[in-house]
Amino acid sequence: MVAECGSIAEAARRLNLTPAAVSQRLLALEADLGHPLVARAGRTVRPTEEGLAILESAQTLVQSARDLRAVAARGVPAGQLRLGATASAMTGILPGLIADLSAQWPNIEYFVQPGSSLELYHQVTRGELDAALIVKPTFALPKIVDWAMIRDEPLILIGPANMPGAELPVLLSRYRFIRYDRNQWGGQIVDQFLRSQNLRVQEWLELDALDAIAALVDRGLGISIVPEWAPPWPEGLKLSKRPLSSEYVRQTGILWSRTSARMAALGALVQLCGPQRPAY
């Protein structure tokens, strides 16, 4: 964790320890191995050559230790699930899933990593995460992972509360356009819709945070086309929402590894995301 954070203070915060406790553990490990593992430079630290040499093996040891609970449970969902989620899934889908799963299987523990769909996809395929709540990839999936859809999120036009009921081309010519980042898979769907309709926009801002886009629109700074992501939306916003083409839809679901050591817990999670799942 110190190597990942580059800071003893930040590592202590993530581990729920004091910085002094982390430093003591680090010193004990260095004494046991007989080599310095980190070099300090002001408030930051970085692995030494010896630290880098053992880092991959150390990460494997830590993960194997976490897997022991799942192995010992002999098919009963237990151990630590390592999950990822996009920003909108983190607030709109994940809390309900974890609440339901915890009620049924209290021995499951959780680590949650935020990120973009692309980043989390690669972390699942590399085995760094057991599963992730992401936008459906547009390409064929490798055999080591699987996918299940949780919700369809059709595109909607959002504007200030006083936005007139004019046609879309008229509105796009009248208001500045706040674009959902085209580096995001959802933003690419928005771009495909605009291109398919030959719509021109007064583009002046592009960002990947849907909450921030909604807040900017609320302040009268423009209009936007976004997927209708799972609530909650930011509180206090006064927005006009208009549904657009049902052909262009962002699908959010769960991507999971077929080779995880925590298959019992992972299977329980995937089952909650299946056809009989509650409406998150």
C-alpha distance (Angstrom), angle and dihedral (degrees) to the residues before:
residue distance angle dihedral
M1 . . .
V2 3.82 . .
A3 3.80 89.5 .
E4 3.80 91.5 48.5
C5 3.82 95.4 47.6
G6 3.81 99.1 36.7
S7 3.78 86.8 -140.7
I8 3.80 134.8 81.9
A9 3.81 90.3 -151.1
E10 3.82 93.1 53.8
A11 3.82 92.0 43.9
A12 3.81 88.6 52.0
R13 3.80 91.1 51.3
R14 3.81 92.8 51.5
L15 3.82 92.4 45.5
N16 3.82 92.7 45.9
L17 3.81 91.0 -122.1
T18 3.79 134.4 118.7
P19 3.82 117.7 -98.6
A20 3.80 88.1 -117.3
A21 3.80 91.0 56.4
V22 3.82 91.6 50.3
S23 3.82 90.8 48.7
Q24 3.80 91.3 50.2
R25 3.81 92.0 50.4
L26 3.77 90.3 48.0
L27 3.80 92.0 50.4
A28 3.80 90.6 48.4
L29 3.80 91.0 51.5
E30 3.79 92.0 48.3
A31 3.82 90.5 49.4
D32 3.81 91.1 49.3
L33 3.82 93.6 49.5
G34 3.79 94.5 38.3
H35 3.81 95.5 -130.6
P36 3.81 136.8 91.3
L37 3.81 108.5 -107.7
V38 3.81 101.9 -171.8
A39 3.77 136.2 32.2
R40 3.80 118.2 -146.2
A41 3.79 122.6 -138.8
G42 3.79 111.3 176.2
R43 3.80 108.4 -59.1
T44 3.79 94.6 -16.8
V45 3.78 131.4 76.9
R46 3.78 131.9 -162.1
P47 3.80 132.1 -170.4
T48 3.77 117.1 -94.2
E49 3.80 120.3 -132.6
E50 3.82 88.1 -92.1
G51 3.81 90.7 47.7
L52 3.79 92.3 52.3
A53 3.82 89.6 48.0
I54 3.82 92.9 60.1
L55 3.80 98.8 32.8
E56 3.82 98.5 93.1
S57 3.80 92.9 45.4
A58 3.80 90.3 46.3
Q59 3.80 91.5 52.9
T60 3.81 89.7 50.5
L61 3.80 90.8 50.8
V62 3.80 92.5 50.1
Q63 3.81 92.3 48.5
S64 3.81 91.9 46.6
A65 3.80 89.7 52.3
R66 3.80 89.4 52.7
D67 3.81 89.6 50.2
L68 3.81 92.9 56.0
R69 3.81 92.8 80.3
A70 3.79 90.9 52.7
V71 3.82 92.1 47.5
A72 3.81 93.3 46.9
A73 3.82 91.2 50.8
R74 3.84 88.9 69.8
G75 3.80 97.5 -143.3
V76 3.81 98.0 -29.8
P77 3.84 111.0 120.6
A78 3.81 106.1 -101.2
G79 3.80 141.7 123.8
Q80 3.77 129.7 60.5
L81 3.80 120.7 -39.5
R82 3.79 112.2 -154.9
L83 3.78 107.1 -150.3
G84 3.78 137.0 176.8
A85 3.80 129.3 -157.7
T86 3.78 138.6 -179.9
A87 3.80 117.2 -120.0
S88 3.81 95.2 -97.6
A89 3.82 93.4 43.8
M90 3.81 89.9 47.8
T91 3.81 91.0 66.1
G92 3.80 103.4 22.0
I93 3.82 104.6 42.4
L94 3.80 113.4 8.7
P95 3.85 99.0 63.8
G96 3.79 92.2 56.1
L97 3.80 93.0 45.9
I98 3.80 93.6 50.0
A99 3.82 92.4 45.0
D100 3.82 92.1 53.1
L101 3.80 93.7 42.4
S102 3.81 92.7 47.8
A103 3.80 91.1 51.5
Q104 3.82 90.7 55.7
W105 3.81 100.1 34.9
P106 3.83 111.4 25.5
N107 3.83 93.5 173.9
I108 3.79 92.8 69.9
E109 3.80 115.5 102.0
Y110 3.79 125.0 -161.3
F111 3.78 140.5 -139.8
V112 3.82 113.8 -177.2
Q113 3.81 124.8 -163.4
P114 3.84 120.0 -168.1
G115 3.78 120.0 -147.5
S116 3.79 147.8 120.6
S117 3.80 120.5 -63.5
L118 3.81 91.5 -107.1
E119 3.81 94.0 49.4
L120 3.79 93.0 47.3
Y121 3.81 92.3 45.5
H122 3.80 90.3 58.3
Q123 3.81 92.0 45.9
V124 3.82 90.6 54.9
T125 3.82 93.3 46.8
R126 3.82 90.2 49.0
G127 3.81 91.0 51.3
E128 3.81 93.9 -115.4
L129 3.82 90.9 118.8
D130 3.80 129.5 33.5
A131 3.79 93.8 -145.4
A132 3.79 142.5 -14.4
L133 3.79 137.5 -155.1
I134 3.80 102.9 -131.6
V135 3.78 144.8 142.7
K136 3.80 111.5 -80.0
P137 3.82 110.8 -92.3
T138 3.78 116.7 -117.0
F139 3.82 93.0 -138.7
A140 3.79 135.4 67.5
L141 3.80 113.4 -79.2
P142 3.81 122.5 -125.7
K143 3.80 116.7 -112.6
I144 3.80 93.1 -109.2
V145 3.83 91.5 71.6
D146 3.79 137.4 46.9
W147 3.80 135.6 -161.3
A148 3.82 139.0 -146.3
M149 3.79 126.0 -177.3
I150 3.81 119.1 -125.2
R151 3.80 103.3 179.0
D152 3.79 143.2 -3.8
E153 3.79 114.4 -127.9
P154 3.83 110.6 -164.9
L155 3.78 120.0 -159.3
I156 3.79 117.8 -95.2
L157 3.79 134.2 -175.4
I158 3.80 112.7 -125.0
G159 3.77 122.9 -165.0
P160 3.79 139.8 153.6
A161 3.80 116.9 -63.9
N162 3.82 91.8 -103.0
M163 3.81 94.9 52.3
P164 3.81 108.5 137.7
G165 3.78 121.7 -120.3
A166 3.80 94.9 -110.1
E167 3.79 127.0 139.8
L168 3.80 117.1 -79.7
P169 3.85 96.3 -108.9
V170 3.81 89.5 52.1
L171 3.80 92.7 50.2
L172 3.81 92.1 47.7
S173 3.80 89.7 52.8
R174 3.82 92.1 48.1
Y175 3.82 101.6 44.2
R176 3.78 132.7 49.3
F177 3.81 112.3 -110.4
I178 3.79 124.6 -123.6
R179 3.79 105.6 -157.8
Y180 3.79 126.9 -148.0
D181 3.81 105.1 -125.5
R182 3.81 111.8 -87.3
N183 3.81 89.7 -147.5
Q184 3.82 86.8 70.2
W185 3.80 118.5 79.0
G186 3.81 89.9 -127.5
G187 3.80 90.5 50.9
Q188 3.79 89.5 53.1
I189 3.81 89.4 56.8
V190 3.81 89.7 53.7
D191 3.81 89.7 50.0
Q192 3.81 91.1 49.9
F193 3.81 90.1 52.5
L194 3.80 93.0 50.8
R195 3.78 91.8 48.2
S196 3.82 93.4 46.9
Q197 3.82 90.2 54.4
N198 3.83 94.1 41.7
L199 3.79 88.7 -124.7
R200 3.78 120.6 167.3
V201 3.79 120.9 -152.5
Q202 3.80 136.8 -164.1
E203 3.76 92.9 -122.7
W204 3.80 117.6 -165.9
L205 3.79 106.6 142.7
E206 3.81 135.0 35.8
L207 3.80 124.3 -177.3
D208 3.79 140.5 152.9
A209 3.84 100.8 -133.7
L210 3.81 110.7 96.6
D211 3.81 93.0 -168.4
A212 3.80 89.8 54.2
I213 3.81 91.6 48.4
A214 3.81 90.2 53.1
A215 3.82 91.4 48.5
L216 3.82 92.1 50.4
V217 3.80 91.1 49.7
D218 3.81 89.8 49.5
R219 3.83 88.8 56.3
G220 3.79 90.6 56.2
L221 3.79 95.0 -108.7
G222 3.79 95.9 130.0
I223 3.79 145.5 -57.9
S224 3.78 130.5 -85.2
I225 3.79 144.8 -167.9
V226 3.80 113.0 -132.2
P227 3.81 139.2 157.2
E228 3.80 112.0 -94.9
W229 3.78 93.9 -110.1
A230 3.79 124.5 -161.5
P231 3.81 114.9 -80.4
P232 2.95 146.7 -81.3
W233 3.78 96.1 85.4
P234 3.81 117.4 -175.5
E235 3.80 111.1 -68.0
G236 3.78 123.2 -110.5
L237 3.81 97.6 24.9
K238 3.79 118.9 141.9
L239 3.77 105.1 -155.6
S240 3.75 137.7 160.8
K241 3.83 111.0 -134.9
R242 3.78 124.3 -164.3
P243 3.83 124.7 -179.5
L244 3.80 116.8 -126.9
S245 3.81 133.8 -168.6
S246 3.82 114.4 -23.9
E247 3.81 88.4 -147.9
Y248 3.79 93.6 75.1
V249 3.79 108.4 62.1
R250 3.79 133.5 158.6
Q251 3.79 109.1 -137.4
T252 3.78 115.4 -153.2
G253 3.78 118.7 -166.5
I254 3.77 146.4 130.8
L255 3.80 126.0 -69.7
W256 3.80 114.6 -165.7
S257 3.78 140.5 179.4
R258 3.79 118.3 -111.3
T259 3.80 90.8 -155.5
S260 3.81 100.9 53.7
A261 3.81 118.3 136.0
R262 3.81 87.6 -138.0
M263 3.80 96.9 61.9
A264 3.82 95.0 140.9
A265 3.80 93.1 56.3
L266 3.79 91.5 38.4
G267 3.80 91.2 50.4
A268 3.82 90.3 52.9
L269 3.81 89.8 51.8
V270 3.80 93.8 47.6
Q271 3.80 90.5 48.6
L272 3.80 89.4 57.4
C273 3.81 88.1 54.0
G274 3.83 92.3 52.1
P275 3.82 130.9 102.7
Q276 3.82 93.0 -73.3
R277 3.80 94.1 50.4
P278 3.81 121.1 131.1
A279 3.80 116.9 -103.0
Y280 3.80 106.5 -94.8
